Amino acid sequence: MTALTGQVALVTGAAQGLGRAFANRLHTEGCKIVAVDRREAVHDVVGLTYVADVRDPDTARTVVDGAVAKHGRIDILVNNAGVVSPTGPADDWQKGLDDYDEIVDTNLRGSFLFGRAAAAVMIENGGGNIVNIGTDHVFPLPGVDVHGHGAMDLYNASKWAINGLTLDWAISLKEHGIRVNAIHMGATDSEMLRTWMGDAITDEMVASWMSPDQTAEILVQLLSEGPTGRTGQNIGLWVGREPSISDSTHAGARLPG
Ligand SMILES: NC(=O)c1ccc[n+]([C@@H]2O[C@H](COP(=O)([O-])OP(=O)(O)OC[C@H]3O[C@@H](n4cnc5c(N)ncnc54)[C@H](O)[C@@H]3O)[C@@H](O)[C@H]2O)c1
């Protein structure tokens, strides 16, 4: 038995990378997993799995309604599905529009859709946990200059905007026993990072990266705090520093009370 045994956990973007690590670790902790991804490999996750696009409102409804039909509740939502590609204000106009639909709609609209759909179920349950996945571009290592900027305006805008969801939901859902936090990790070994770095990757660089399992461990610690645990917080995980749940700050402002 663990603190999470029997809880129903919905993970978006669970076919690979961080999402796969979250789903696998939560399964190990005794959770019943519901997973969605637009890649077929999501079916390798043990649990109820869906191949679908998180940008689509019908996806959120289908997955959340399916989770409730099978398990009767949702206790945990991890809004992890995300995409990045090089973008900036000098881009071709149509490329910018297409990138917006791909990046902002996946990272932000997907989190909005799943958060809203799952929150309604959690309110009925009388509690739950929502964890949004950000980036260290939003919450950099204290004392270090912001980085990851100047080449990905849409990715950064989408991740900054998630702060608004984290803070606002933490406040409005507190009375329902629902905690809402975000994890902002730095470079973590995944297909996303390897594709982004391309030919610039070196063995030394890869050795410095964090692993998805390290973030999954912090996720479990966060969820295991129980109903009186932290809410409205951004948790930072940074390359070169031992990951710790105590590296956190309020998501934009102090919560009332
Ligand atoms: N890897 C890093 O260094 C790093 C750092 C900071 C934040 N993050 C964030 O962590 C999250 C996971 O990233 P990752 O590194 O594991 O990337 P990844 O590309 O390895 O995995 C992302 C998963 O999300 C899925 N996905 C993307 N768009 C989708 C959509 N519209 N609908 C359904 N599924 C979709 C992909 O198919 C993929 O399986 C992302 O939100 C990312 O922004 C990653």
The ligand as an SDF file (V2000), in Angstrom:
LIG
                    3D

 44 48  0  0  0  0  0  0  0  0999 V2000
   12.0220   17.2890  -21.9150 N   0  0  0  0  0  0  0  0  0  0  0  0
   12.2900   18.4730  -21.3660 C   0  0  0  0  0  0  0  0  0  0  0  0
   13.4620   18.8940  -21.2570 O   0  0  0  0  0  0  0  0  0  0  0  0
   11.1640   19.3180  -20.8350 C   0  0  0  0  0  0  0  0  0  0  0  0
   11.5070   20.4430  -20.0830 C   0  0  0  0  0  0  0  0  0  0  0  0
   10.4960   21.2530  -19.5780 C   0  0  0  0  0  0  0  0  0  0  0  0
    9.1830   20.9140  -19.8160 C   0  0  0  0  0  0  0  0  0  0  0  0
    8.8630   19.8230  -20.5440 N   0  0  0  0  0  0  0  0  0  0  0  0
    7.4410   19.5290  -20.7370 C   0  0  0  0  0  0  0  0  0  0  0  0
    7.1710   18.1890  -20.3760 O   0  0  0  0  0  0  0  0  0  0  0  0
    6.0480   17.6910  -21.1100 C   0  0  0  0  0  0  0  0  0  0  0  0
    6.4190   16.3620  -21.7370 C   0  0  0  0  0  0  0  0  0  0  0  0
    7.4900   16.5750  -22.6400 O   0  0  0  0  0  0  0  0  0  0  0  0
    8.5000   15.4270  -23.1100 P   0  0  0  0  0  0  0  0  0  0  0  0
    9.8520   16.0010  -23.0110 O   0  0  0  0  0  0  0  0  0  0  0  0
    8.1850   14.1500  -22.4420 O   0  0  0  0  0  0  0  0  0  0  0  0
    8.1210   15.3990  -24.6760 O   0  0  0  0  0  0  0  0  0  0  0  0
    7.8560   14.1830  -25.6660 P   0  0  0  0  0  0  0  0  0  0  0  0
    7.7540   14.8150  -27.0120 O   0  0  0  0  0  0  0  0  0  0  0  0
    8.8320   13.1070  -25.4700 O   0  0  0  0  0  0  0  0  0  0  0  0
    6.4080   13.6560  -25.2090 O   0  0  0  0  0  0  0  0  0  0  0  0
    5.2620   14.4460  -25.3690 C   0  0  0  0  0  0  0  0  0  0  0  0
    4.0740   13.5480  -25.6070 C   0  0  0  0  0  0  0  0  0  0  0  0
    2.9200   14.3840  -25.7720 O   0  0  0  0  0  0  0  0  0  0  0  0
    2.1810   13.8890  -26.8900 C   0  0  0  0  0  0  0  0  0  0  0  0
    1.4090   14.9630  -27.5110 N   0  0  0  0  0  0  0  0  0  0  0  0
    1.8930   16.0910  -28.0760 C   0  0  0  0  0  0  0  0  0  0  0  0
    0.8910   16.8180  -28.5720 N   0  0  0  0  0  0  0  0  0  0  0  0
   -0.2520   16.1310  -28.3360 C   0  0  0  0  0  0  0  0  0  0  0  0
   -1.6080   16.3710  -28.6290 C   0  0  0  0  0  0  0  0  0  0  0  0
   -2.0160   17.4890  -29.2690 N   0  0  0  0  0  0  0  0  0  0  0  0
   -2.5330   15.4550  -28.2280 N   0  0  0  0  0  0  0  0  0  0  0  0
   -2.1480   14.3270  -27.5840 C   0  0  0  0  0  0  0  0  0  0  0  0
   -0.8680   14.0550  -27.2870 N   0  0  0  0  0  0  0  0  0  0  0  0
    0.0770   14.9440  -27.6540 C   0  0  0  0  0  0  0  0  0  0  0  0
    3.2430   13.3580  -27.8360 C   0  0  0  0  0  0  0  0  0  0  0  0
    2.7020   12.4720  -28.7970 O   0  0  0  0  0  0  0  0  0  0  0  0
    4.2270   12.7210  -26.8850 C   0  0  0  0  0  0  0  0  0  0  0  0
    3.9230   11.3670  -26.6330 O   0  0  0  0  0  0  0  0  0  0  0  0
    5.7090   18.7860  -22.1120 C   0  0  0  0  0  0  0  0  0  0  0  0
    4.6260   19.5440  -21.6250 O   0  0  0  0  0  0  0  0  0  0  0  0
    6.9620   19.6270  -22.1740 C   0  0  0  0  0  0  0  0  0  0  0  0
    6.7000   20.9540  -22.5530 O   0  0  0  0  0  0  0  0  0  0  0  0
    9.8260   19.0080  -21.0740 C   0  0  0  0  0  0  0  0  0  0  0  0
  1  2  1  0
  2  3  2  0
  2  4  1  0
  4  5  1  0
  4 44  2  0
  5  6  2  0
  6  7  1  0
  7  8  2  0
  8  9  1  0
  8 44  1  0
  9 10  1  0
  9 42  1  0
 10 11  1  0
 11 12  1  0
 11 40  1  0
 12 13  1  0
 13 14  1  0
 14 15  2  0
 14 16  1  0
 14 17  1  0
 17 18  1  0
 18 19  2  0
 18 20  1  0
 18 21  1  0
 21 22  1  0
 22 23  1  0
 23 24  1  0
 23 38  1  0
 24 25  1  0
 25 26  1  0
 25 36  1  0
 26 27  1  0
 26 35  1  0
 27 28  2  0
 28 29  1  0
 29 30  1  0
 29 35  2  0
 30 31  1  0
 30 32  2  0
 32 33  1  0
 33 34  2  0
 34 35  1  0
 36 37  1  0
 36 38  1  0
 38 39  1  0
 40 41  1  0
 40 42  1  0
 42 43  1  0
M  CHG  2   8   1  16  -1
M  END
$$$$
